[in-house]
Amino acid sequence: MISETLVVEQTTPVSAAPAQTWSLQWTPIVVGALAAASISLILLTFAAALGLGVASTAPTWRDASVALWLLSGIYLVFQALISFGCGGYFAGRVRMPSPVPAEDIETRDGLHGVASWALAVVIGVILTAMIAGFAGRTSPTTQPVSASEPSVLSYELDRLLRAPRRQASVEFASERAEAARILMTSSSHAGVATDDRNYLVQKVSVLTGLAGPDAEKRVDIAIANAKRAIARARAASIIWAFSAAAALLFGAVAAWAGAEAGGRHRDGAPIEGWMRHENRRMRRRNLNESL
């Protein structure tokens, strides 16, 4: 009788290697965000010096053409591409590489670029709020606009309530605010109601001393100018909002692409010729030394 012995080999189960976790490196993100915010500030200051702007607090902004509005919007997108692209490039170039596949490296570089874009946007919003708050402070040489008076109609209200003689101590803040609310209805489909127009004519006649026909003529001109000013302000707001949204969107794409380019150059990819710091003289000297 032949007996067979069955040998069972015991195998120890091998646990799967835990997935490598990673986190954002904040130093490259902060560097990229500061670089993007600085470049954006320089480009926007340059545009303001040239007079590129969709809207302004000056009464003459109404004379700006639609072409200038569109040029300002295009420039806003252009500066976002440059500033956020450079910020993303810095974030990707400074970031420490990780031992992961090449596809994952590009993704992580891009995420760092988008993170620097987000931080730069937050910095820009904070700076804008601080500048707006500082500019809103009154000085002894400026007269503050009433809180209930829209700034877009300040010039129309000045012309409406202008009088040849007026006592310096008399204040018309409440009358200006009431007239502004009536003029704001000129942008509606129905326009200014007849009773509101008649009431405004009486107010203008009492405050300025004009006769009835002259007061009616001034009120009609103010209503027409107010309607035109509100329409242009609304169009400027739409163009500005669309340009800002497009600039932020394209800025995020530029930051992602710039971070991937910076990561490739960090890992040893050849740098484009236009990005090299050496000029023609330095290249000629290097060539002579090599010969």
HUTA-V710149 format. One record per residue. N is the residue number from 1. RES is the residue in one letter. PSI is psi in degrees with one decimal (none if undefined). Layout:
BEGIN
N/RES/PSI, N/RES/PSI
END
This chain:
BEGIN
1/M/123.4, 2/I/123.2, 3/S/135.2, 4/E/135.5, 5/T/125.0, 6/L/117.3, 7/V/120.4, 8/V/120.9, 9/E/119.9, 10/Q/130.3, 11/T/137.8, 12/T/121.7, 13/P/135.1, 14/V/121.7, 15/S/144.0, 16/A/143.5, 17/A/132.3, 18/P/143.8, 19/A/138.8, 20/Q/121.4, 21/T/152.9, 22/W/160.7, 23/S/167.9, 24/L/141.2, 25/Q/112.1, 26/W/-23.2, 27/T/-50.0, 28/P/-34.0, 29/I/-45.1, 30/V/-41.3, 31/V/-45.9, 32/G/-39.3, 33/A/-42.7, 34/L/-39.3, 35/A/-43.0, 36/A/-43.1, 37/A/-38.5, 38/S/-45.8, 39/I/-40.0, 40/S/-40.7, 41/L/-40.8, 42/I/-46.2, 43/L/-39.3, 44/L/-36.8, 45/T/-39.5, 46/F/-40.0, 47/A/-40.0, 48/A/-35.1, 49/A/-31.0, 50/L/-8.0, 51/G/17.3, 52/L/116.3, 53/G/138.7, 54/V/-35.4, 55/A/159.2, 56/S/160.8, 57/T/-10.7, 58/A/147.7, 59/P/-23.4, 60/T/-5.6, 61/W/-19.7, 62/R/-20.9, 63/D/-4.8, 64/A/141.4, 65/S/167.0, 66/V/-32.0, 67/A/-38.2, 68/L/-37.4, 69/W/-46.2, 70/L/-39.2, 71/L/-37.9, 72/S/-41.2, 73/G/-40.6, 74/I/-39.2, 75/Y/-34.9, 76/L/-41.8, 77/V/-39.3, 78/F/-44.7, 79/Q/-29.8, 80/A/-40.3, 81/L/-44.0, 82/I/-51.9, 83/S/-49.0, 84/F/-31.5, 85/G/-42.9, 86/C/-41.2, 87/G/-42.2, 88/G/-36.6, 89/Y/-43.1, 90/F/-41.3, 91/A/-42.1, 92/G/-33.6, 93/R/-35.4, 94/V/-22.6, 95/R/140.2, 96/M/130.9, 97/P/160.3, 98/S/147.4, 99/P/73.4, 100/V/167.5, 101/P/159.9, 102/A/-37.4, 103/E/-40.2, 104/D/-33.0, 105/I/-44.2, 106/E/-37.7, 107/T/-43.4, 108/R/-38.3, 109/D/-43.2, 110/G/-38.8, 111/L/-37.3, 112/H/-36.2, 113/G/-41.5, 114/V/-36.5, 115/A/-40.1, 116/S/-35.7, 117/W/-45.2, 118/A/-43.4, 119/L/-36.8, 120/A/-36.9, 121/V/-42.8, 122/V/-42.6, 123/I/-41.4, 124/G/-39.7, 125/V/-41.7, 126/I/-43.8, 127/L/-39.7, 128/T/-41.8, 129/A/-39.2, 130/M/-42.1, 131/I/-40.6, 132/A/-39.5, 133/G/-37.8, 134/F/-38.9, 135/A/-24.4, 136/G/-9.0, 137/R/142.5, 138/T/150.1, 139/S/166.2, 140/P/-20.6, 141/T/-6.0, 142/T/146.3, 143/Q/122.8, 144/P/145.7, 145/V/143.6, 146/S/145.9, 147/A/-30.5, 148/S/7.0, 149/E/120.4, 150/P/135.4, 151/S/-24.2, 152/V/-19.0, 153/L/14.4, 154/S/-42.6, 155/Y/-39.2, 156/E/-37.7, 157/L/-36.5, 158/D/-44.0, 159/R/-33.2, 160/L/-41.7, 161/L/19.1, 162/R/132.7, 163/A/146.2, 164/P/-33.7, 165/R/130.5, 166/R/139.8, 167/Q/140.9, 168/A/-26.4, 169/S/-8.0, 170/V/130.7, 171/E/138.6, 172/F/35.5, 173/A/-45.9, 174/S/-38.9, 175/E/-39.0, 176/R/-41.4, 177/A/-40.5, 178/E/-42.0, 179/A/-35.3, 180/A/-40.3, 181/R/-33.7, 182/I/-41.4, 183/L/-27.1, 184/M/-26.5, 185/T/-7.5, 186/S/-21.4, 187/S/-4.2, 188/S/170.7, 189/H/-37.5, 190/A/-19.3, 191/G/-168.9, 192/V/130.6, 193/A/156.7, 194/T/-42.0, 195/D/-35.7, 196/D/-38.9, 197/R/-45.3, 198/N/-40.0, 199/Y/-40.0, 200/L/-36.1, 201/V/-43.1, 202/Q/-41.8, 203/K/-45.7, 204/V/-39.5, 205/S/-38.6, 206/V/-42.1, 207/L/-29.9, 208/T/-16.1, 209/G/13.6, 210/L/154.5, 211/A/168.5, 212/G/-53.0, 213/P/-40.1, 214/D/-38.2, 215/A/-40.2, 216/E/-41.5, 217/K/-41.0, 218/R/-38.8, 219/V/-42.6, 220/D/-41.2, 221/I/-40.6, 222/A/-39.0, 223/I/-43.2, 224/A/-43.9, 225/N/-37.5, 226/A/-41.0, 227/K/-41.2, 228/R/-41.4, 229/A/-40.1, 230/I/-39.3, 231/A/-42.6, 232/R/-37.3, 233/A/-38.3, 234/R/-41.6, 235/A/-39.4, 236/A/-38.5, 237/S/-39.7, 238/I/-45.1, 239/I/-41.8, 240/W/-43.8, 241/A/-43.1, 242/F/-41.0, 243/S/-40.9, 244/A/-42.5, 245/A/-42.5, 246/A/-38.5, 247/A/-42.1, 248/L/-40.2, 249/L/-50.9, 250/F/-28.5, 251/G/-38.7, 252/A/-41.4, 253/V/-41.7, 254/A/-36.8, 255/A/-40.9, 256/W/-48.5, 257/A/-39.9, 258/G/-38.2, 259/A/-38.5, 260/E/-40.4, 261/A/-42.2, 262/G/-37.1, 263/G/-38.3, 264/R/-42.3, 265/H/-32.8, 266/R/-36.1, 267/D/5.4, 268/G/6.6, 269/A/146.9, 270/P/138.6, 271/I/139.5, 272/E/153.0, 273/G/-36.0, 274/W/-11.8, 275/M/-4.9, 276/R/148.9, 277/H/-15.8, 278/E/139.3, 279/N/-171.6, 280/R/-37.1, 281/R/-42.2, 282/M/-39.1, 283/R/-38.7, 284/R/-37.6, 285/R/-41.0, 286/N/-36.4, 287/L/-41.1, 288/N/-38.2, 289/E/-35.0, 290/S/-28.8, 291/L/none
END
